[in-house]
Amino acid sequence: VVGGPSTSGATNGDSTSGATNGDSSDENADVVAAPACPPCPCPCDATDTPPSSAAISPSVRDKLTLTRVPFAEVPGWAADRHAQALPAILASCSKLDDVTDDAPMGVDGNGGRARHWRALCKGARAVAAGDDVAARALLERELVPYAAAGREGPEGKMTGYYVQALRGSRRRHGKYQTPIYGRPKDLVVVDLAAFLPDARGRRIWGRFDDKKGAVVPYATRAEIRRGHLRGQGLELLWVDDRVDALFAQIQGSGRVALDDGTEQWIEFAGKNGRSYRGVGKILRELGEPPGAGTMQGIRRYFAAHPDKFDEIADQNQSFVFFALSKKPGAVGSQGVVLTPRRSMAVDRAFVAAGTPIWVETRAPDAKGKVSPWRQLLVAQDTGEGIRGAVRGDIYWGDDEEATQIAGHMGGKGRYWRALAPGGDVE
């Protein structure tokens, strides 16, 4: 059961998980549905995550198996505040307005049709704000839960991400010396699924070489730092902290407090398509102590070793480009503003945008205390480090508490798909 047609860029640029809580998991493609599995909801989906050669290698593909269960067997389901999930569901439902009833959902068309999700969306619009009883009744009436398992079983990696706060200026001066780049005109993206049947959900970013008549890799992070984009007028903003700029690329979005007293949000607009390597993993390989791989640990390392920044950061060749957002809030790859603690980034090769997902994992609070965490979320984003049939990156928000929680989160978890009945599945 897979994602849907392309609409926009991804908020979760390179993913917190890939950089601060571990490296990217294996590339994936295959999906195996249990008998009578219904289609995934997908009011339009998109991905902007470049594949490596492993993306089409049969030896590293994950598999998804869905097993139907009753809501009574979904752990913690009855304890959720279900009405709090409806704004996220309705945000995804807004994408249904742009497609016909027969529009196929899923990157290879096996996610059912848009009409299968009309009843859920109509019902969600009628539920009064805060009415958890009515919200739960609606969800149990219009959805069917399925336990998800990958090749390695029902557990997968669950991490968190947030919106990076930055301080910047619209012009270069004083302490504002680190550029935030817009998307280059010669950057192109190729949907591999149009050419290879086993590359569902994967894209390649690069540039078109006129002499070779082919798409070739774009400049690396190091080449961009050394001036590859100089003179093209791509500098959208200038910020005062290169570590903040790095984390904005990892998170895929940012909120910039400008020196003129205004605020500017930035959102994902593309990437160079080079291989992604997590900064946290790089530090661990250098023998840094436990905890160095977290967001907080990475910041401590660069504060203590500012002269090492380029050497470390350049080992992650991936580079993210931004656009100035016209609306406040983090915008996910589905093209909707994300809802804190109710939106999640997934691997679109396995999960369609708009899919309600019940997550069971462990998460820290703002003080670092880790406890069981169960909640209904909606798949509305993707990310470079988000790979696998059972893989999720929870969006926590744009405040300091979200930063602390997401920066420390990383561990095992499970999830259940809440899918609308009807339609055909391979």
N, C-alpha and C positions, 0 to 999 in steps of 0.2 A: 504494500500500500504506500504510495509515494506522493510527492509534491506536485504542484500544478504549474501553469504557464507563467512566463516571466513578466514582472511588472516594474521592478525598481532595484536599487542597490540594497546592500545589507547594512543594518546598523551595527551589528556585532562584527566589526571589520575583521580582525584576526582572532578574536575571542580571548577573553580573560583567561579561560582555561588553557588555551594553547600556550600562553606566555607566562602566566604566573603560577599556575597549579599543575603544570605538566605539559608535555609536548602533544602534538596532534595525534589522535588515534589513527588506525589504519583507514585508508580510503575504502569505500563500500559501494555495492551496487545491487546485489540480489535481494529479492523479497520473496518470502514464502508465506502465503496466507493460510490460516487454518480453515477447515471447512466452514462454509456459510459466512465467511467474513464479509461484512458490508464495506462500502467505499469510505475513503477518508474525506472529510470536508476540506475543500480547498477553494475558497473564494479568491482565486488568483494567488500564485506564489512566485517567488523569484529566488535566484541565488547568484552570488557574485564571488563564489569561492573557486579558485583555480585548482584543477586536479594535478597530481603528480602522475608519473607513468603508472603508479600503482592503482590509479583510479579505474583502469580498464584491465587490470591483471586479475585473472580468476583466482589466483592463490591467496589474495588478501581480501576478497569480498566478504562482508558480513552478510548475515541472513536474518530476516525478520519473520518471526512466527507469532501469530495472534491467536489467543485461545479465549473463547467467549466465557464470561463468568457473570453471575448476578451481582447487582450493586451491593448486596449484603456481604459479598466476599471481597469488596474493595476496602482495604484497611483504612479506617478513619473517615470514610466517606460521610457518614451522618454528622460528624462534628464540624464540618467546614461551614463557613459563611458563604453559601452558594451565590447569594445575590451580588457579592463583591466580584464574582467572576463574569457577571453579565456584561459590564461595560467592555471588557476585552472581547467577549464573544460578539457583541454588537459591532465593534470596530472591524472585525473580520467579515461580519455580515454585510457591511457597507460595500465590500468588493463584489458582492453578488449582484448589485445594482447595475454593474457594467457588463454582465454576461447574460446569455439566453438560458432558458431552462435546460436545454440540451447540451450546453457547453460542457465538454469533458474536463474533469478535474484529475490532476496527477500528471507528472512529467511525461509519462508514457500512456496516459489516457485510462488508467485502471482505477482512478479514484472516484468513480461514479459520475453523476451529473449534478449540475447546480441545483436542479429541482429537488433533489433529495434533502437539501438543507434549508429550503424555504420555510418549512413548518417550525423548525427550531428558531430561526431568525424572527419570524412573525410572533411567536410566543414570547421570545425574550423582550421584544419591544413593548409587550403588554404587561410585563411584570413591574410592579411598583418598586421604586428604589428602596433597598433595605429589606425587602420581603423575602427572607430566606426560605420560608416554607413554600411559597409559590415558585421560587426559583428552583428549589430541589425537585419539586413535583414536575416542573417542566423538563428538567434535564433527564429525569428518570423516565419520563414519557417518550421523549423524542430521541434518546440516545441509548446505545447498547455498549457496555464496557467490555473491553478485551484486554487480557493480560499480555504484555509484550515480552518477547525474549529474543536475544540475538544468538549468534553462533556460540558464544561463551556462556549462554544462560540468561536468566532474567535480570541480572544485575549489570549496571553500566555506570559510567562516570557522570556525576552531577556536579556542576560548578555554578558560579555566579558571575554576573557582570553589571556594570553601572555606567553612568554618564560621567566622563572626565571633566572636571572643572579646570579652566585655564584663565590666565590673565593676559590680555592682548591689546593690540592696537591695529588700526587700519593702515598705518604707515610704519615703516621701519625707523626706529629712533631709540636712543638710550638703551634700556635693558631689553627692549623688544627686538630680538635678533634672530629668532627661530621662525622660519616661514611655515605657514599652513598652506599647502598647495592644492589648487583646483585640478580638475581632470585635464590631462594633456589632450590636444586635438588629435594626435596620432595614436592614441590608445584605442585598441579595438578588443572586442570580446567575441569568442567563437563558442557556440553551443555544440558540444561534442555529441549530444544525443541525436542531432540531425545527421550525423555521419556514422556513429557506432551504436548499435543496439544495446551494448552492455555498458554504456557510459551515461546512463540516465542521471539527470540532475547535475551534470558536471560541465564546467565551462573553462576555457583557456583565455587568459588575458595576454596581450602582447601588442605588437605594432606591425603594420603591413610594410614589408620591405619591397619597394618597387623593383629593385635589381634582381632579387631572388624570386619575386612573384609569390611570396609566401608570408605567413605570419611568423614572426620571430620573437624571442623573448624581449621584454622591455628592460630598460636600465635597472640595475640593482639599487638597493638602498645606498650603498657606498658611492655608486656612480652619481646618484641624484644628489647626495650630500656634497660631492666634489664639483657640482655645477652643471649636470646634464640638462637641467630645466632652465638654466639661467638665460635671461633675455626673452622669455616667452610670455611674461606678464601673468604668470599663474599664481602669484602670491596673493591669496585671499586676505590673510591676516598675518600679523607677526606676534608671537607670544614670547613670554619672558623665561620660560623653563622648557628645556629640550626633553626632560624626563616626562613632563606633563604631555608634551606633544607626542612622545612615543606611546604613552598610555592611551591617548585619544585615538591613535591608530589601532591599538590593540582592542579597545572597546568599540571603535567604529563610529563614535559620536562624541560631541563635546558641547559644553556650555561656556562661552567665553565672556568674561567680564572685561569690557573695553575701557580704555583710559579716558574716554569721553563721557563715562557714566552710563552708557547703554549696555545691553546684553545681546550677544549674537550666538545662536545655536549653529553648529556645523554637523552635517550628516554625510554618510558614506556616498562617494560618487564613482568609485572604481579603485582598482589596485594594479600593481605592475605585473602580477601573475608569477612572480618568483617564489621559490620555495620558502615556506614559513618555518621558522625555528624559534621555539619559545625561549625568551630571555631567562626564565627561571631554570630551565634545563641546562642552558649554557653555564649558569653560575654553579649549578650542582656538579657539572662535569669538571669545573675548575676546582672542586673540592670545598666549596663554600658550605658552611654549617647548615643543619636543618632549619627551615624557615626562610632561607634565602630565596626560595622559589616563590614565595608569596608576593603580592603587590607591595606590602609594607617592607618585606625583606629586600626586594629589588631597589626600592627607594633608599633604604639605609645603605646599601652597597654603593650606589652611585653618589650619595652624599659623602661617603668616606673615600671614594675613589673617582672623583670627577674626571680625571685624566684617562680613565678606562672606558668612558661612555662610548666613544666611536668604535673602539675595538670590539666591545661586547655587542652593541646594537647592530653593527654592520654584519655580524654573523647571521642575523635574521635578514635575509635578502628581500623579504616582502615589504612593500611600501604602499600605504593607503592614501588615496586622494579624496578630497572633500568638496562639498558644495555648501553655500550659505543657505541654511534652512529658512523657509518662509513662515514656519510655525514653530512655536516652542514645544519641546518634548523630543524624546528619542524616537526616530522613525525606523521601524523594522523593515526587513526585506519584503514583507507583504505590502508595504506602502502605507501602513497605519501607525499612529502614535502608540508606543508601547505603554502598557499599564504596569506600574511597579508591583512586583510580587504576584502578578497574574499573567505575565507574558514570558515566553521561553524561546530560546534559539535551539534549533534542531538540525539534524542532517536531512535536507530536503529529498535525498534519495530514498528515504524511508518514511518521512512524515510530511503530510500535506499542510500547507499554511492554513490556519484556521481550525486545526484539529484541537478539540478540548482534550487535555491530558491530565490524569490524576497522578501526581508525583509523590513518592514516598522516599525520603532521604533524611539526612541529618544536616543541620545548618547552624552556624553560630549566630549569637545576637551581637549587638554593638559592642559588648564588653568581652566578646570572645567565647562565651559559654555555649557549648555545642549541645543541641537537643534534637530529638526526632522532629521532623517537619513533613507535614502532609497537606497538600492543597491542590485545588483545581487550577490549572493554567491553560493558556492557549498558545499553540505554536504559531509565532508571528515573525520569526527572525531566523537567520542562518549565521554561520561563522566559520572561518578557516579551520579552527581547532575543533569544530563540532562534527565528529565523524563516528558513525556507528548506528546500529539499529536501536540500541538502548543508550542514548546519549543526550544530555540536556544541559543547557546553560541558562540559569534563571536570571531574569532581569529584575534588579532590586530597586532601581530608581536613580535619582540624581542628587541626593543629599549626602551628608557626611556619614550617616548611619549606613546608607546603601554602600558607600565606598568601603567602610570597615567590614561589613558582612561579606560582600562579594570578594574582597581582597583576601579573606581568610578561608573561603569556602572551597571545598574540593574533596570528594569522597564517593562512595558507592551509593547507588540508589536504584529504584525500580519505578516503572510507570505502567499505567493502564490507559489505553486509548478509549475515549468515549465517542463512538462512531454512529452516524445516522444510518438506519437500515435502508436497503434498496440499492439498486444498481448492480453492475457486474464487476467481478474481481477475477483477475487471471488465476 
